[in-house]
């Protein structure tokens, strides 16, 4: 399994050309195996991006999410007590964004590489990443 950062989920759905070859290959492998972790906090992030018109789609939020979920072998993953605790232990050099902290902690707890273009997360050294 791999974990998809929110922007990766969006890029895969709307602008796949922005994905690196490594990210595309990781998605392909995960889709043919045990799937891609879609952190539930990403649902909220996508809702906020749509509300603020930072992304635009020709569908309602609910319809868009259904289409996205059907596009890959996504597995929704919630916040566990372990993920919540670990997310508070990262230093500010990893990320200050609360959603990214939860996504990164999910990756560590699940021992699954995080597909992300986020340089801070990639350079943190404590999170296995793919880009």
C-alpha positions in Angstrom: 0.0 0.0 0.0 0.9 3.6 -0.5 -0.6 6.8 0.9 -1.6 9.6 -1.4 -1.2 13.2 -0.4 -4.2 15.4 -1.1 -2.7 17.2 -4.0 -1.7 13.9 -5.6 -5.3 12.7 -5.4 -6.4 16.0 -7.1 -3.6 15.9 -9.7 -4.4 12.3 -10.6 -8.1 13.2 -11.1 -7.7 16.5 -12.8 -4.1 17.0 -14.1 -2.4 13.7 -14.3 0.4 15.3 -16.4 1.6 16.9 -13.2 2.4 13.5 -11.6 6.0 12.3 -11.8 6.7 9.0 -13.5 7.5 7.5 -10.1 4.1 8.5 -8.8 2.3 7.1 -11.8 4.2 3.8 -11.4 3.4 3.7 -7.7 -0.3 4.2 -8.4 -0.3 1.5 -11.1 1.4 -1.0 -8.7 -0.8 -0.2 -5.8 -4.0 -0.4 -8.0 -3.0 -3.9 -9.0 -2.2 -4.9 -5.4 -3.6 -3.8 -2.1 -4.6 -0.2 -3.0 -3.9 3.4 -2.1 -4.7 4.9 1.3 -6.9 8.0 0.9 -6.8 9.7 4.3 -10.2 11.0 5.4 -8.7 14.4 6.1 -8.2 14.7 2.4 -12.0 14.6 2.0 -12.1 17.8 4.1 -9.2 19.4 2.2 -10.8 18.8 -1.2 -14.1 20.2 0.1 -12.3 23.3 1.3 -10.5 23.7 -2.0 -13.8 23.5 -3.9 -15.5 25.9 -1.5 -12.7 28.4 -2.0 -12.7 27.8 -5.8 -9.0 26.8 -5.7 -10.1 23.9 -7.8 -13.0 23.8 -10.1 -15.0 20.8 -11.3 -18.2 20.4 -13.3 -19.8 18.3 -10.6 -21.0 18.6 -7.0 -18.5 17.8 -4.3 -20.3 14.5 -3.6 -20.3 13.5 -7.3 -16.6 14.5 -7.6 -15.6 12.4 -4.6 -17.5 9.4 -5.9 -15.8 9.7 -9.3 -12.4 10.1 -7.6 -13.0 7.1 -5.3 -14.0 5.0 -8.3 -10.9 6.0 -10.4 -8.4 4.0 -8.3 -8.3 1.3 -5.7 -8.6 3.9 -2.9 -9.0 2.7 0.7 -10.4 5.4 3.1 -8.4 5.6 6.3 -9.4 7.5 9.4 -7.4 9.1 12.2 -6.5 6.5 14.8 -5.2 7.5 18.3 -1.7 6.5 17.2 -1.9 8.7 14.1 -3.3 11.6 16.1 -0.5 11.3 18.7 2.3 10.9 16.1 1.0 13.9 14.1 1.7 16.1 17.1 5.3 14.9 17.5 6.7 16.0 14.1 8.8 19.1 14.3 7.9 22.3 12.4 10.5 21.5 9.8 8.4 18.5 8.7 5.3 20.6 8.2 3.1 23.0 10.0 -0.1 22.1 8.1 -2.3 19.9 10.4 -3.7 17.9 7.5 -0.3 17.1 6.1 0.8 16.1 9.6 -2.1 13.6 9.8 -1.3 12.3 6.3 2.4 11.9 7.1 1.6 10.2 10.4 -0.7 7.8 8.6 2.2 6.9 6.2 4.5 6.2 9.1 2.0 4.3 11.2 0.9 2.2 8.2 4.5 1.7 7.1 3.4 2.8 3.6 5.3 5.3 1.4 3.7 8.7 0.9 3.3 9.8 -2.7 3.9 13.6 -2.5 5.5 16.4 -4.3 5.8 18.4 -1.0 9.5 19.1 -0.5 9.3 19.5 3.3 7.7 16.0 3.6 10.2 14.5 1.1 13.2 16.0 2.9 12.1 15.3 6.4 13.9 12.0 6.5 11.4 10.3 8.8 8.7 9.6 6.1 9.3 7.2 3.2 8.2 9.2 0.1 7.7 8.6 -3.5 8.0 11.4 -6.1 
